[in-house]
Amino acid sequence: MHAEDFRGKSFWLGTRPYTPGPSLSGDLEVDVAIVGGGFTGLATAHFLKQEEPSLRVALLEAEVIGYGASGRNGGFSMTLFGLTLSITAARFGKARAREAHLYMERAVDLLAERIATLGLDCDYEHPGFLRVATSEKYRKRILHEIELAHSLGLEGIEWMEADRLGEEVRSPLYLGAWWEPRCGILNPAKLAWSWKEVVEGQGVEVFEGTPVRQIRRRGDRLELGTPGGTVRAGKLVLATNAWSHLIPMLRRKQVPAFTHIVLTEPLGDRHFEEIGWRNRQGIEDARNLVHYYRLTADNRLLMGGRDISVAFGRDMDRDLNEEVFNGLERDVRETFPVLRDVRFTHRWGGPVSIPVDMAPAMGYLGDPRVVYSLGCVGHGVSMTHLNGRTVTDLVLERSTDLTEVFFVNRRTIPWPPEPLRWAASHAVLGYMRLEDRVHDPR
Ligand SMILES: Cc1cc2nc3c(=O)[nH]c(=O)nc-3n(C[C@H](O)[C@H](O)[C@H](O)COP(=O)(O)OP(=O)(O)OC[C@H]3O[C@@H](n4cnc5c(N)ncnc54)[C@H](O)[C@@H]3O)c2cc1C
């Protein structure tokens, strides 16, 4: 990749100067090797060095830090685990749905705390989160979710009626909203690069432009082959997210799906007079294939979602989808008609990691020397940070409240091989699209 090519992968990756660090050249002997320079890998590196400063830790990233989903996402720090609370309850039972939500609350709080304590430079704001109802069916869906949350004893979520919502954000589509003040928004690429500075300060050796091409178990060591040299490690953490199916040990645990984003020029006072949104909440709707939207630090409107792209086999080149981009631009104008003449300046996409049951998974692979973490679907900004803490406990072979949560060392359902995988993911996607059309015929 050309030195600056990563910047085209998202608006965020162009918002501050960044010079990638060196690639690995020569052989290396470490206690722990981490593969993947997104939030999972960075948070794991941070907590490992915090817990055991004497460990020699190397982090290996194929491209640049933040090149994956971590440098391209919507920047919502939110409490959603998997797809919805009720789907989690149906799949794992109510007690575990509650456990998952509490884990996510802890994740959001941990991220806010780390940002404040370490002074991570990422334009963090704490405006809360709205899940808006855009049709009667979605209003009922959200009310049902809130009722379920309350029945599980979860707090901090309430229904906001349409007139009260209109005092916050005005759209002709809104019929009310789920309101959750706990959540935040941030600039994800700045966060990833700030994390890199922190972990390097802790003594972690970070190598960019260093793809791990082979992994072998050799006696009591793990051997990682990269173009510039071999890394020998006592323990290995696989933090490769949507790329994980390319690693033989993880092949069937997840598949990548690509979500897409459009971004406007900075909005002006006349737009805000009409829309309100002075409190700058992060917003999603309640579709299966959600829209997510927010303001950036310089008051651009970012909207993502609407539909996703599915890849076949090893293909990881599905970031761009003209049909979805055009649809998102129409959706921005339909949501806020005052933006009919606004200019769009950026379009991008990125891969999210999807297990068969759309719920995150992490744990040991074979024996305690290899730990993996993946499958945050589209909701990993906060979760990957607490996962980094959990992975640390797994690496150190400590049994803690974090390693006891039900999705650690859970049995995952394997994806079938291609072409069945492609057919299965299209069947699920087709159903989700159809249901969205029924719920909101617009
Ligand atoms: C467009 C988009 C919008 C999203 N919006 C939100 C949101 O608003 N809120 C939210 O909570 N979540 C969101 N998500 C999801 C969230 O971004 C992810 O869950 C999270 O960033 C995953 O972090 P990670 O570190 O696990 O993976 P990644 O950030 O994807 O990092 C994995 C890294 O591993 C590297 N890698 C892979 N294979 C190798 C190898 N063999 N050798 C070396 N390196 C390798 C990759 O290059 C990559 O940098 C979004 C995702 C996308 C794509």
The ligand as an ORCA input file, in Angstrom:
! r2SCAN-3c Opt
* xyz 0 1
  C     -18.439      1.486      8.731
  C     -18.515      0.951     10.142
  C     -19.293      1.618     11.095
  C     -19.319      1.159     12.411
  N     -19.931      1.936     13.356
  C     -19.849      1.573     14.663
  C     -20.332      2.442     15.678
  O     -20.745      3.586     15.423
  N     -20.301      2.003     16.970
  C     -19.806      0.773     17.285
  O     -19.840      0.410     18.465
  N     -19.258     -0.035     16.359
  C     -19.248      0.345     15.057
  N     -18.666     -0.442     14.115
  C     -17.965     -1.684     14.560
  C     -16.620     -1.351     15.205
  O     -15.922     -0.439     14.412
  C     -15.814     -2.648     15.369
  O     -16.568     -3.581     16.117
  C     -14.478     -2.439     16.066
  O     -13.781     -1.329     15.568
  C     -13.639     -3.710     15.909
  O     -12.329     -3.458     16.384
  P     -11.229     -4.585     16.227
  O      -9.988     -4.082     16.792
  O     -11.771     -5.874     16.758
  O     -11.105     -4.796     14.650
  P     -10.478     -3.868     13.515
  O     -10.499     -2.454     13.868
  O     -11.158     -4.279     12.243
  O      -8.969     -4.323     13.486
  C      -8.539     -5.550     12.963
  C      -7.150     -5.274     12.393
  O      -6.493     -6.510     12.135
  C      -5.639     -6.311     11.028
  N      -5.314     -7.631     10.505
  C      -6.162     -8.553      9.997
  N      -5.497     -9.666      9.633
  C      -4.191     -9.446      9.929
  C      -3.003    -10.236      9.790
  N      -3.033    -11.468      9.286
  N      -1.835     -9.695     10.186
  C      -1.780     -8.466     10.741
  N      -2.871     -7.674     10.887
  C      -4.069     -8.159     10.487
  C      -6.486     -5.468     10.081
  O      -5.692     -4.792      9.125
  C      -7.181     -4.528     11.053
  O      -6.494     -3.294     11.216
  C     -18.627     -0.030     12.776
  C     -17.892     -0.718     11.822
  C     -17.818     -0.232     10.514
  C     -16.979     -0.964      9.498
*
